[in-house]
Amino acid sequence: MERLDKVLASTGRWTRREAKELIREGRVLVDGQSRRSPVKVIAFTTPDSTVPAFAQGYPYMSLVTDTMAQVTVMPTKSCKLYYAVLPKGGQAPTANDMKTASVTGNLGYGVVDVVKNTERVINVSNRLEELKDYTLYLWLTDADGVNSSAVKKMPFTTVDKTPPEFLVEPTPNKVAATSVGLNFRLNEAGTVYWALVKEGAEYPKPQRGETEVDLTGDYAKLQVASGMNALKSGKVTAAENKDGTITISGLEQEGAYDVWYVAQDKAGNYSVKVEKITIHTLDENPPVVKQYFTKYNGQDNTMNPMPNTDIVLEFSEGVRSGMKNTDGTSFLDLYNAIEQAGDGEKPALKDKLADVLRETIVLYQVTETAPKRVQDPQGW
């Protein structure tokens, strides 16, 4: 009679040693007549009674914008993850609230399956508001709910995407021979950058290959912030809704400059565009004005004008006028409009400038007694 272990091994499922082990464990029954029972294999798994938890370094907020939030998790065992987002100060949910989807006032809620030692990224809400405080709640539990973690609390704040604004644009408030002070006010805390160039100089400069500069673009803003291509530059810290001061020194006497400026808030947002203000150092010497005529009798162009002459005023230096037209435009605005207009638009613009000048300039005739105002047919 063949040995039982040899018979079992002949089936190809076990070796002789494994067959002997089966017999010793009583997994093969043999009666007194050497009849054998079938081999019975019972597979089983021991229960995992560990409490689910997050791996070290998890969870963390992997992305927060002005309107959405994203969390990255990794569990120490495969289980279910419940999450909920509430505004800061909202009542914290219990484990039962999470399980029964009873989180009142949530801005994001869900349940996902997570795998042991496997990273998972979850978008927890896209219904948030800019620069607001929120709390994310996370809860891990077995599929059968036997083992669960505590509800984990993660506060976060959405980011600021709104550009800062000047409540008061930089304005000269202290003018000296070689320096100028300007005050300003921002609507939020941040930094004001400035860059100084000669009046009328091309600034900011366009990018290579382009002919014009976009004052709302990053390249223009970075030039001002870094002081690139400027004579002088600087930055000052600004508090929310409080007056700030820019002091620019080392300037030429009786000089004229353009100051370009841009603001940046603490979130890194720049103001919408780069702006400019023209400043002048102290000038205590009045300009000298010479008057002459384009059509005149005799050899002296300052005397004996003809009726159809133009009157030319020649200034010894650049001058400014604070006078404004009824629609808010200055003489310079009207003059520049003429210079930039097409041939078909210039006559009407010249007439408009002439009308403004008629209301401003008064001509007098020199007499032996006292100057006498000249009245022309058009009412001058």
Stockholm file with secondary structure:
# STOCKHOLM 1.0

chainA/1-380         MERLDKVLASTGRWTRREAKELIREGRVLVDGQSRRSPVKVIAFTTPDSTVPAFAQGYPYMSLVTDTMAQVTVMPTKSCKLYYAVLPKGGQAPTANDMKTASVTGNLGYGVVDVVKNTERVINVSNRLEELKDYTLYLWLTDADGVNSSAVKKMPFTTVDKTPPEFLVEPTPNKVAATSVGLNFRLNEAGTVYWALVKEGAEYPKPQRGETEVDLTGDYAKLQVASGMNALKSGKVTAAENKDGTITISGLEQEGAYDVWYVAQDKAGNYSVKVEKITIHTLDENPPVVKQYFTKYNGQDNTMNPMPNTDIVLEFSEGVRSGMKNTDGTSFLDLYNAIEQAGDGEKPALKDKLADVLRETIVLYQVTETAPKRVQDPQGW
#=GR chainA/1-380 SS CCCHHHHHHHTTSSCHHHHHHHHHTTCSCBCTTCCBCCCCCCCCCCCCCCCCCBCTTCCEEEEECSSCEEEEECBSSSEEEEEEEEETTSCCCCHHHHHTTCCTTCSEEEEEEECTTCCEEEEEESCCCTTCEEEEEEEEECTTSSSBCCCEEEEEECCCCSCCCEEEEEEEEEECSSCEEEEEEESSSEEEEEEEEETTCCCSCCCTTCSSCCTTSHHHHHHHHHTTTCSEEEEEEECBTSEEEEEECSCCTTCEEEEEEEEEETTSCBCSSCEEEEEECCCCSCCCEEEEESSBSSSCTTSSBCTTCCEEEEESSCCCCCCBCTTSCBHHHHHHHHHHSCTTTHHHHHHHHHHHHHTTCCCEECCSSSCEECCCTTCC
#=GC SS_cons         CCCHHHHHHHTTSSCHHHHHHHHHTTCSCBCTTCCBCCCCCCCCCCCCCCCCCBCTTCCEEEEECSSCEEEEECBSSSEEEEEEEEETTSCCCCHHHHHTTCCTTCSEEEEEEECTTCCEEEEEESCCCTTCEEEEEEEEECTTSSSBCCCEEEEEECCCCSCCCEEEEEEEEEECSSCEEEEEEESSSEEEEEEEEETTCCCSCCCTTCSSCCTTSHHHHHHHHHTTTCSEEEEEEECBTSEEEEEECSCCTTCEEEEEEEEEETTSCBCSSCEEEEEECCCCSCCCEEEEESSBSSSCTTSSBCTTCCEEEEESSCCCCCCBCTTSCBHHHHHHHHHHSCTTTHHHHHHHHHHHHHTTCCCEECCSSSCEECCCTTCC
//
